[in-house]
């Protein structure tokens, strides 16, 4: 039976979203009722669309077989997206074999937070999600497609693709992952070298050697940050084929899954035998399943923003209380770095998504009766794909974890509740990822040390002035102020302070990395400082209590709230590294609580 809290949260989401969801489905229904797109185009328009299609020209002109639109985030500078170079030809061949065709409909930008971390470029990162959504819309707007497949992996790319895809929710949509790179230098060793570099114990050459040994080949970074959380979500929400998320690139199995995904897209089209539009898959139950998966795996805090924005694109209204209430009843079943020492390849080998989904279904924590690209409910996602004599089949997945240090059943969890906590109080609303934070650090009450940018924190650390217990406040980092960059480069500094025995917490209206770890961090604080948030009134020495046990975030002297807000000069964020191109987005963006969206 479905857990009563999961049922109640789903019911209230549906009720809250009644009008907006109905309006969305009405729009999608109108598009669906128009029938296959190409039939409505003039002959000259169709000729333009088929001119370069070579051997597929006659099939496209005939219009009887489905045509797949490929939206790709390929580039060969980012390891996660480099494998997509070969996917279009694989998809075209698979489509032809199934009696259809495929064309690259458009490309979307793919930005890596791991490269831009701590730099001015990072201020474009969050907004790139909405650019990706709009680029997806442009690609599909040519209106010659009966289905779509989406090639993307990393932080903003998958959420942007999902948002854009829902504007064409009358089309079936299959997400085809590239998979993680093979395991390199262990995450614990990489973290150790990073911390030693921050302390000046090793030089940059040693740091570079460690980083290159960790990030060494094609595929997604192997830690459990936003990219791999995205992959987990696409599978548990039914947009990947069962077991597809964590198969490494360049393997026969990876290719077979890509071929099967293309074939399924055609089967799910209005011209195929199993019409299943995206709007039917991404309903409130699918998003609740995603939130359960996020908590059960200790996933990236970035998804507290992205899932809200993704859901709103389909008329579904989520809020952070939904995440917190689901977290309270969802056991933590996985420990993957930074919430443990294992990487996603180890997680996959221990039983992976099949075991995880099965355990959550058995515990009554997932909606099983959802539509998926597999053509069956979520119970089919217990299975795992294998090649048998060169043919792709699915067999029964792992019924038991093969490594309980990484993956556990629901009755023997790492902790009874999930990895996310909503905090609220007189400073506003924030969230904290607690899955990697030791319980003794769940409550921090200390004087504030206030900074208006992360570089000032680094300078104070280098000067040796971050002494004693403290709550580090980093403000004017919200979406309106500077695009809400990740502040992951603060993690080594704060970890060092905590390791010295100091009580340390972070409070910010910015983001931390999807790999944020052991230091308690109240992030995404809303309202942000530039939007009237109380964080703009805090000064050095004001005592702040960050309490993940009760879900409170307060400055203890209420007189602080009567002060006039501080207003630093933020003009340095207006230009450079393309930031001038995003001025209108900074002015139009909504709050982190509503998805930090400009759409």
N, C-alpha and C positions, 0 to 999 in steps of 0.2 A: 504493500500500500504506500501511496505517496505521503511523505512526511507532512505533517499538518502545517508547519511553518512554510515549507516550500509551496504548498497549496494556497495558503493564505496570502503570501507575497504575490504569487502569480495572479490570484483573483483581484487583488487591489491594483496591480499594474494594468490589468485588462480594464478595470473600472475607470481608472485614472485616464486611460488612453482611449476611451470609447469614441469620442468625437474625432480626435486626430487620426486614429487608426481607420475609422470609417471613411474619412475624407481621402486618405491615402489609397485604400482599397478601391474606392470609386474611380480614382484616376487610373489605377492599374487596370481595372476592369474595362475602361474605355479603350485603352491601348490593346488589350487582349482581344476585344471584340472586333477590332479592325482586321484581324486575320494576319497571315504571313506578310511581312513587311514589303517584300520586293514586288508583290502584285500591284501595289499602289503607286509605284514609281513609273514615270514616263520612260519610254524606250531609250531616249538619249541619256537619261540619268543612269539607267541600268548599264548602258554601254560604257559610261565613264567608270562605273564600279567594277566592271569585269575586264577592262581593257588589258590589264597586266596579269590576268589570272592564268595565262598559258593553257595548260591542259584542262583546267577547270572551267574554261569559258562556256563551253556548251552546257555543262551541268548547271551552271549558275543561270544561264539564259533560260533553260528549260524550267527551272524553279520547282521541280518536284522533290528534290532532296534538300535537306536542311543545310543551312550555311552558318558556320560557327564564326563569330567574331572573337578574335584573340586580343585581349588587352594585356600588354606586357610591361613589366618594370625592368626589362633587361638593360643592364650595362655591364661592362667587363672590368670596371674598377671596384665594384663591391662584390665580395666573395659570395654573398648569399644569392645574388642575382645573376652572376656570371653563368651558371648552368642553364639559364633560360635561353641562351644563344641558340641551342639546338632544338628547343621545344616546338617552335612553329612548324618545322619540317616534319617532326614526329606527329604533331597534331593533324597536319594536312594529310599525311599518309593514312593515319587512322580514320580520318573522316572519309576519305575516298573508299577505304575498305568497307565502311559502313554505309556507303551510298550517298554521302554528302560531300560538302566542301568546307574549307576553312580559310579565312583571310585574317591577317593582322589588321585589326580595326584601328588601333592606336597605341601609342606608348605613353607611359606616365613617368614622372620623375621619381627617382629612388634615392633618398638621402640617408646617410648613415650617421646616427648619433655617436657611434664609437669614434668616427673620424672628427666630427665637429665639436666633440665634448670640450667644454671650457673655452671655446672660441666664439667670436662674434657671429659666425655662421650659424651657431646653434639657435640664434633668435629667429631663424627662418624655419626651424624644424617642425614645430607644431603646426604652423600654417601650411606646410607642405602637404599635410593630410587633406586639406580642403582643395588645394590645387590639384591633387591626385584625383579627388572626387570629380572635380569639374573636367579634368582631362579625360576621365572615363566617360563622362557624359558626351563630350565632343566626339570621342571615338565611336560610340554606339549611335550617335545621332544621324549617321548616314542612312540608317534605317533599312539596311539590306541583310539583317541577321535574324536568324531564327533561334539562336542560342548563343551563349557567351561563355568563354573560359577565361580565367584570370590568373596571371602569372605574377605573383608578388609574395614577399616573405616578411620584410622587416617592419620596423616600429610604426611608421605612419602609413606605410604602403598598403597593408592589408585593411586597416580601418578605412582609408580613403577609397580603396577599391569597393569595399562593401557599401559605403555611403553612395558612391556613384552607381553601383550596380542596382541599388534599390530604386533609382529613378527610372530604371528599365525593368521593374519587378515583374512584368508580364513575360519576360524571357527566362528560361532556365539558366542557372549560373553554376558552374563547377569551378572550384578553386584547385589549382594544380601546384603543389609545393615543389620546391627544389631539394629540400632536405638539408640536414646539418653536415658540416664538414666532419671528417673523421677526427677522433680524439687526438689532441696534442698534449702539450705541457699541462699538468694537472692544475685545476683551478686554485687549489690551496697554495701551491707553489707560486703561481702567478700572483696571487694576492700578497703573498709574503714579500716577493721582490718589489712590488709596487709600494708596499708600506716602508720597506727599507730604503727605497729611493726617496720617498717623502721625508724620511728622517735623515737623509744625507749619508746613509751607511753604504750605499752602492752608487756607482756612477750611471750615466745615461746609457753607456754601452751595455752594461749588464741588464738594465731595464729593457732595452731594445731586443736583446737576445731572448729574454723571457717572453716578451710580447709576440715576437715572430715565431717562437716555438709553440705558442698557444694558438695563434691565428695563422694557419700554415697552408690552407688549401681552399678549393671551392666549397661553397655551402655556408649555411648559417653558423654564426658563432655558437659554440656548444654549451655555453652557460644558459641558465633559465632566466633570460631577460625578456624584453617586450617581444622580440622577434619570435622566439620559441613559444611564448605565451600565445601569440597570435595563431601559431600552428595548432596548438592544443585546442584553442577556441574554434577554429574552422572545422576541426574534426568532431568535437563534442556538440557543435551546433548543426552538424549534418551537411556541411559544404565541402568537406573532403570525402573521398572514398575511405572506407574503414581501413585503419592501419597505415594510411598514406603519409602521415605527418613527418615521421622521423626516419625515413629510408634515405640513405646517403646518396648524393649525386653520382652520376656516371656508372650506375649499376644496372644490370638487366631488369631487376625488379622495379627500379625507379622508372625506367622507360616503359615497362608494361603497365604501370599504374597511370602514366601520362596517356598512353594509348587508350586505356579503358575509360579514363575520364572524358576524353574526347568523344568516344562512342556513346557514353551515357548522356552527354550534353545533347546529342542528336536524338536519342531515344526520348529524352524529356521535352523536346520541342513540340510545338503544336502540330508539326508534321510527323511526329513520331508516335509510338504506341503508348507512351507513358507521360503525357503532358504534366509537367510539374514546374510551374513558374517559381521564381525566387520568392515572391511574395507569400507563397504557401509554405515555404520552409522557414523563413525568418519571421515567426510570430512570437508572441510574448513567451511562450513555453521554451522556444529555442534560446531566447536571451536569458531566461532564468537558468537553463542548463549551462549556458556559458558562465554565468556568475558562480554557479556551484563548482564548475571546473576550475575557475580562477582561484577560489578559496581552497579547494581540495589539494591544489598543487603549489600554493604559495606564490602565485603568479605576479606579474608586473603591476605596480600601482598605476602605470600609465593607462591601463585598461579601465580604470575608474572614470577616466575622461572619455576614452575612445568608445567604450561600450554604450555610454550615455548618448554620444553623438551618433553612433551607428544605429541605435534603436530609434532615435528621433527621426532619422531619415525614412523610416518605415511607419511613422506615426505612433511609435511606442514610447511612452514616457517613463524612464527609469530615474530613480534618485539614489543618493548614497545610503539612505536608510535601508533601501532594498538590499544593497550589498552587505551592510552590517548585520541585518537580521538573518540573511542567508548564511553569512559567515559563522554566526553563533551556533548553527545546527549542523554545519558541514565539517567533518573531521579532516585534519590535514593528513593526507595519505602519501605524499611524496616529499622527499628531501633531495633537491637538485640545487647545485650552486647558484646563488649565494646562500641558499637555505640548507646547504649540506655540501659534501665534497664531490658528489657524483655530477656528471654532465648528462645531457639529454640522450647520448648514445647509451650510457649505462642505464638510464631510465627505460629506454626502449628495450634493451636486452633483458631487463628484469621483469618485463611483462607489458610495459608501455601503456599506450592508450586503451588497448583492449581490456587489460586487467583493470585499469582505473575505472573505465566506464562500467564494466561489469560490477565492480565493487560498489559503485555509487548507485547503480540500478538496484542491486540487491538490498541496499540500505534504504531504498525508497526516496532517494534524494534527487533523482532525475525524472523528467517526463519522458517516458518511453514512446508514447503514442504521437510522435512527431513525424513529419515528412523529412526525408533526407535525399541526398543525391544518389544514395545506394538503392533507392526504390523501396526501402523497407524502413521500419521504425528503428529506434536507437539500439534495440537489442542486438541487431545485426552487427553493431560496432564492437561487440565482444570478440569478433573474429579477427584473424590476422591474414594478410596476403602472403602467398608464397608462389614460387614458380615450380610447377610439376611437369617435368618433361617439356619445359619451355613454355608452358601454358599458365597464365595467371589464374589462380583459384584462391578461394578463402577457406580457411580451416578454423577449427575451434582454437581460440586463443588461450593464453595461460590462465588456468584456474587458481593458481597459487603464485605468489611473488617468488621470483628466483633470487631476490636479494632484499631482505626486509630492512636493511639499512637505507634502502633507496625508496622502496615502494611497499606499502602495507595494506592489509584488508581493513575494512571500515570498523571492525570490532577490535582492532589493535592499532589505532592511529598513533602518529607521532604526538599529536595533541588533539583534544576533543573538539576544538573549534578551528575555523579556518584562519587564513593569514591576514585578513583585513579588518580594520576597525574604523568606524566613523567617530570623530571627536567633535564636540560642539561646546560652546561656552561663550563668554563675553568677548572673546577674540574672533568669533565667527565659527565656521564649519571647516573641518579639515579631515584628512584620512591618514591612517598609519598602517604600514605593512609590518605586522608583528611576528610573522612566522619565523623570522631569523633573529628576532630580538629576545635575549634571555629574559625570563620573567622578572628577575631582580631589577631590570631596567624599564619595566613597564610604567613606572611612576617616577617622574623627575620633577622636583620642585627646587628652583634655583634662580639666582638673579640673571637678568637678560644681558647679553652682549649683542648690540644692535649694529647691523651692517646693511648698507644699501646696494651692495653687489658682492659677488663671491670672491672677486680679486682682493677686496679689503679683508676678507676672512683669511685668505692665504697670507697676506702681508702681515697680519697680526700674529699668525702662527709662526712665521719666519722670524718675527721680532721677539718671540717668546712672551707675548703679553696675554695669551689665552691660558690663564692660571685659575685654579679652583673650579668648583662646580659652576655650571652655567647652562643657560638655554640660549643657544646661538640663534638669533633672529636675522634672517636674510629676507629683506622685503623689496618691493618694487620689482618683483620677478614674475608678476602675473601676466596673463595674455595681453592685457591692454598696455601694460608698461613697456614690455620688451619681447613679447611673443612667448613668454613662459619657457625659457630654456631649462634643460636638465642641469642640476647642480651636482652631478655625480663626482666631479673632481674634488668635492669637499669630503667625500667618504673616507679616503685615507687619513686626512687630517683629523676628522672627528673620531675615527677608530683609534688613532694614536693617543688622543687625549683620554678616551675611555680606557684604553689599555694601561694608562698611567695611574688609573684609580680615580680619575675625576668622574663626577656625575655629569653627563653631557646629553643634551637633546637638541634637536633642530626644529625650528618653527619657520615656515616659509610659505609665501604665496606662489612659489615656483614649484617645479617638479624635481624629483630625484630620478635616477636611472631606474629602468626596469630591473636592474641588478642590485638595487639598494639593499643594504643588509642589516648589520647588527646594531647600529646606533638608532635609538628611537627618533623618528622623524615625522612630525606633523606637517604634512605637505598639502599642496593645492588649496591653501587657506583662502576661503571666500567669505565676504567680499575681499578682493585684493586691495593692496595699499592704495593704488591709484584710483580705485573706485569707491573710496570712502571707508575702506576696511580699518578696523580698530588697530591693526598691526602698525599703521602709520603713526599712531600716538605713543607707542612704546619707546621708552628710553633706557639707556644703560642703567642697570641696578634694579629695575622693576622686577619683582618676583613673579615668575610664571610657573604654573603647575600644568604639566603634561601628564595626563592620567589615562593610560590605555585600558585600565581595568574598569573604570566607570564611564569611560568615553567622554571625558571632560577636557577642555582646553581653556584656561582662564588666566588672566592677570589678576593677582590677588588684591591689589589696591584699586577699588572702583574709581577713585579720583583720576586715575590714568585716562579713563575713557572720556573725561571732560576736557582733556587737553586739545589744543588745535592740532590737526595732523601735520606731520612733516611733509615737505614737498621738495625733494632734491631736483637738480637739473638733470633731466633724462634725455637731453638733446643729442648726446653722444650715441644714442641707440637709433637715431633716425636715419642714418646712412652708413654706407660701407658694407661690403660683402652682400650687396643686393638688398639691404634692409629698406632702402628708400622705395623699393618697388612694393613693399608690403604695408605702407603707411595706412592705406584705406582699410586693410584687414585689421590692423591694430585698433583703429577707431570703431570698427563694426563688431568686433568679436564679443561673444557672450562670456559668461562666467565659467569657471572650471566645473562648477556643479551642474551646469546645463550642457557640458560637453566642449566648452571653449571653441565654439563653432562660429564661423562667419556666414554659414549657409542658412 
